[in-house]
Amino acid sequence: MKKFNLNRFWQVFKRLMLVCSSTTLYTFLGLAAATFFILLGFTSPFTMKPMTNGELFFGIIQAFEPITMGFSIGYFFFVSNIISDLQRRQDRIGEIMLPATNLEKFIARILYVSIGYLVLCIAALVVGDVLQQIVSMVIHQGGRASLTGVILRNISHMEPSISWLFSLETMLVFNAFIVLGGVFFRKYAWIKILIAGSVISSLLTGLLVAVVYYIDSQTDYEIYMPKGLGADIAGHVTLWAIAGLMYWLAYKIYARLQVINNRWFNV
């Protein structure tokens, strides 16, 4: 059972969705409720008078940023709880006894907290938007505006670019860091990930500033940002390497949890 098997992986993934069904449901309801109330708040709910679709459209556009921020915060919490269902010893034993490889179980968890959350966001956005339109039509005598429609129209007019790839790579690194923190910190993972991220970013920034200051003040070298295709490729490779390293470390920690009587440090 050393090779990756799609059938085993799918069975593990379905079991994980069943085990975390309550978390999935509560997350969806929370996202849908947040979407509904944010959208409603930007469509003049206390103005009981007729409004045109165009007037409501500007409010809908302004609601996009807080909704995106709320979804991003929810994403951080959701991914950081990647092994929240393995807090008890009996739960970990049940995970160990699954007829699947550690890699299959680990990838199933990554897809659940990453792709699964994206699906929940889309579903919550649609439901919250539909409810908002219904309420707006009642309050404003038929006037309504749809954020989902605006997003779909914008997506249809967007063209692929290098900035898309950079955004994807940045999100991948962000996801890998949260996954690593989620499997490393077993209790209150989100708080400890925030603290660790702040400390690491502060140390790296301080080190970078110190190196730049030393080179600028103590040597004859000039500092400049390289440009061109080679620099772009190096940047992309670096981001993928960082993400891959963090995923690998997270997998090693997860595999260590698959050992009975393993004395894992309780952090």
N, C-alpha and C positions, 0 to 999 in steps of 0.2 A: 504494500500500500504506500509505496514511495512516490509514484507518479500522480500528477494532478488529474483528478477524474471529475468531469463536469457533472455527472449524475450524483456523485457523493456531495460535491459542492452545493448543488441545488437542494438536496435534502437537508444539508446543514443550514443553508440560507432560509429555507422554509421553517425549520425548527426555530431559528433565531427570531424570525418575524412573529412566530406564535408566542415565544417566551416574552418578547418585548411588545406584545400587542397593546397592553394597557398604556405603556409609555408612548407608543405610536399614536394611539387615540387621543390622549391628553395633549400631546404636542400639536396634533392637527387642530383640535378644538381651540387651543390657545392661539395658534397662528391665525386661524380663521376669524376668531373674535377680535384679535388685535387689528387685523386687516379691515374688518367691518367698521370698527369704531374709529380708526384713523381716517378712513375714507369718508365716513359720515361726518366727522368733525370738520372736514374741509369742504363740505357741500352745503354749508349754511343750514344746519338742521333746525335751528330755532327761528328761521325766517319763513313763516308760514305764508308764502306768497308764490305765485307762478314764476318760474325761472326757466330760461331757455337752456338747451343742451350746451350751447356755446359758453354761457355764463358758468355753468357747472364744470365745464371742461378745464378751466383755469385752476379751480380748486383741486380737481383730480390730479393734475400735473404736479401741484405742490405737495400732494400726499405721497408721491413716489419715493422721495428721499427718506422720510421717517419710516415708511414701510420697509424699505431696503435695509435701513439701520436695524430695525427690529428683527428682521429675518437673519441678519448677520450675527446679532447677539444670540439669537436662538440657535444658530448653527454652531457657535462656539460651545454652548452648553451641551448640545446634542452630541457632538463629536467627542467632547471630553469625557462623556459617560460611556465610552465604547465597551468597557467591561464592567459596567455598573451592576449587571445581573450576576456577577461572579464574586460577590462580596462574601458569601457564606462558603464554608468548606464543602458542604454537600453540593452546592451549585458548581464548584470547581471540579469536584469528582465527576459529576454528571457530564461536564464539558470534556473531561479527559476520556470518558468511556465512549464518546461518540465514534462511530466507525468511519473516521476521516482523518486526513493528515492535518498537522498543525497549520500548514500553509493554506489548506482549503478553509479551515475554520477562521483563520486570521483574515483572509481576503473577504470572506462572507461578512465579517464584522465591519471591515472598512467600507464595503459597498453599502451595507445597511445604514451606517451613520452618515455616509457622504451622499450617495445617489438616492438613498431612501429619503433623506431630509429634503433633497431637491424636489422629489416627487411630492412630498408633503407641502412644501412651499407653493408649488404650482396649484395643487388642489385647494389649499387654503386661500390662495389669491382669487381663484375663480369663484369659490363659494362666498367669500367675503364681499367680492365685487358684485355678485348677483344680488346678495341681500341688500347691499347698499343701494343698488339701482331700484330695487322694489320699494324701499323706504323713501328714496328721493322722489320717485314717481307719485307716491302718496302725498308727501309733504309739498312738493312743488308742482302738483297738478300735471303730471306727465313728463316733466323735465328730468333728464337723467344723463349721465356720462359714465363711460366704462374705462377703467384703467387697463383692464385686460385687452380691450380693443386697441388702445393707444400703444401698448407694448407690442402687440402682434403687428401693427402697421409699421412701427419703427424697425422691428426685426426684419420684415420683408424688404426694407429699403437699405439695410446695412450690407456692406461688402466686407469680406474677410481681409484682415490686415495683420501686420506684424504686431501691432499693439494688442490684438486679440491673443496671440500666442504668448506674449509677455504676461498678460493678465491671467491666462490659464496657468502658466508656470508659477506665478506668484501665489495663486490660490492653492496650487499643489503643494508648495513649500509650507504655506500656512496650515493646510490640512495635515501634512506629515508631522508638523511640530505639535499640533493638538493631539493627534493620535499617539505620538510618542509620550507626551505628558499624560494622556489618559491611561495608558498601560503602566506607566511608571508610578504615578500617584494613585493609590487605591482609594483614599478618602478625601473628599472635598477637592477633587482633581481640578476643577475650574479655577478655584482660588489659587492653588499652588502653581498652576500653569501660568496664570497672570503674573504672579510674583516672579517665577522663573524667567518668563519672557522679558519682564521689565529689567531684571538684574542682568540677563545676558545681553540685551540690547544696549543697556547703559555701559557695560564693560566693553563691548565691541566698539561703541561710539567713542568712548574715552581712549581706547587703544588706537583707533584710527586717527583721532585728533592728535594724539601724542606722536605718532609716527610721522604724520604730515608736518607737524610743527618742528620736529627734529630735522627732517629732511630739508625743510625750507630755511631753517635758521642755522644749521650746523654743517650743511653741505652745499655744494655748488649745483646740485641737480635741480631741474625744474619739474614741477608736477603738472601733468595735464591728463585729461580724459581721452583715451584712445577712441577713435571713431572708424567706421568702416565695417565691411562684412566680417572681417576676422574678429573684431571686437564684439560684434553682435553674436557671432557663433560662440565665442568664449563665454559670454554672459549667459546664453541659453544653456550651454553645457554645464556651467557652474550651478545654475538653479536646479537642473535635473539631477545633478550629482548630490547636491545638498538634500533634496527631497528623497532620493533613493537611499542615502545613508540613514536618514531618520526613520524611514519605513523599515529598513533592515534592522536597526537597533530596536524598534518597536516590536518587530517579529521575534527577535531573539528574547526579549523580555517576556512576550506572550508565551513563547515555547517553554520558557523556564517555569511559568505558572502551570504548565501541563504535567508537572512532576508531583506525585503524591508525597506528602510530608516535606515539601520544599519549604525551607525557612526563608520566606521572602521578607525583606525589610518592610515594615508596616509604615509607609510614609504617605 
